[in-house]
Amino acid sequence: MQIAKNGSVGFETIQQNDSTQNFKLVEENEIDGEIGVAALFHAGRRLNVGSLELGAHLSVGTGVSLGEEVRARMLYGGGIAFGKKNQLTFDIFRATGYVDRLGKQGIENGFDYVYLEKPTVLVKQLQSDWGISVGYMFNF
């Protein structure tokens, strides 16, 4: 699953003297994409396409992104399933959750500004993005 890119910044420590340090922001590569696990509820219909056992369904559920930081996601979308009792599913969904973005302080000051203390410049924003999943479903 993927949500809009998470921002990522590092800090460069500038030693002033034995007891004083200043800090500068260092731009890091943004993390592009996420991988995670999901628990989805499916509701749909069986489709008779010759000898193929197919189904089309809508999906809703929760997911967990297993990246640098574990984050909860809300998933909703649809897909197809192959099989009768044991089914292989393919889903396209919209994932909504919080991501880290560079906050107003970091944008205004830029990466050349020297901070007296280590700043908190990342803020959490609620965003959505598209994702895909491949899964298994047992039909009772």
N, C-alpha and C positions, 0 to 999 in steps of 0.2 A: 504494500500500500504506500501511497505517497501523498503528502500534504505539501503545500507551498514550501519552498526552501527555508530551512532554519538558518538564521544568521549565526555567524561564529566570529568572535574577536579574541585576540590574545592581548597580553600586556607585556610591554618592554619596561624593565626596571632600570631607572637611571639613578645611580648612586651619587648623591651630592657630597656627603661626607660620611664619617663612621656611623652616624645615627640617623641620617635623613635620606629618604628615597623618594623619588618622583616616578610617575608612571605615564606612559604613552600607549595609546591603542595601536594594535597591529592588526591589519585586516587579514583574516584567514579565509580559505576557500569555503564557500557555502556548501552545506551537505545537500546533495541533490538526490532526493528519493528516500524512501523508508522501506524496511521490511518488517513484517510483524505477523501476528496471529489474529484470527477472528472467530467469533461465534455468531453465526448467522441463522436467522429464522427464514425459511423459504415457504412461499405460498404460490401455487401455480396450477397448471393444467398439463395433462399428458397429451402428447401429440403423436398421432399415428402416421408415420412416414415409412411406408413399406414394412420391412422387417426390423427397422431400427426402433429401439425403445428410447424415445426422446421426451423431454419435458421442458417447458418454459416457465420461469418463475420470477417473482419479485422477491427481493431480499432486504432484510433490515437486521441490524445487530450492533455489537460492539467489537472493537478491535484494540489491540495493544501494539504500539510501535516499539520495536526492540532495537532502537538506535543507541546513540551516545547517551541519551536520557530516555527512560521508559515513559511513554505518554499514551493516554487513553484517546480513542477515536470513536466517533459515531459513524456507522456505515449504512448506506442505503442505496439500492440499485436493483439490478436484475441480471438474469443470465439463463443458461441452458444446462440441462442435466442429461447424461447418457447412462442408460441402464434401467433395470427394473427394481430390484430390491437394493442392490449395492450400486450407487450412482456416483459418477465422476461429474463434478460441477465446474462450470466456468462462469464467473461473474464479473461484470463491470459495475463499479459503484462510485459514489461520491463519499469521500472521507472528510469529516469535519472535526477539528481539534485545534489545540493551542500550539503555536510555533514561536520561536524566539526571533525577534526582529530588532534591529538597531534602533534604540529609542531616540527621542528628540534631542537629548543632551549630546549623544554621540554624533548625531547628524550635524547639529549646529556647530559643535567644536571641531569636528573633523579628526583626522588621524595624526595631525601635527601638534595638537594641543597637549600641553604637559599638565597632568593632574597632580595635586599634592598628596592625595590618597587614592587608593585603588577604587575606580568608579564602578558603579553598577549601570551599565549602558544598554543591556539587553532587556527588552520588555516582551511580555507574552501577548500575542494577538490571536484571536479566533479566526481561522481561515479554512477554506475547503479546497479540495483538489480531486482529480480523478484517480482511480486505482483499479487494479485487476486482481483477481484471486482465482486459484485453482484449489478445489477442495473435494472432500468425500462426504456423502450423505447416505444414511441408511433409511430406507422408506419402510415404515411399519405397515 
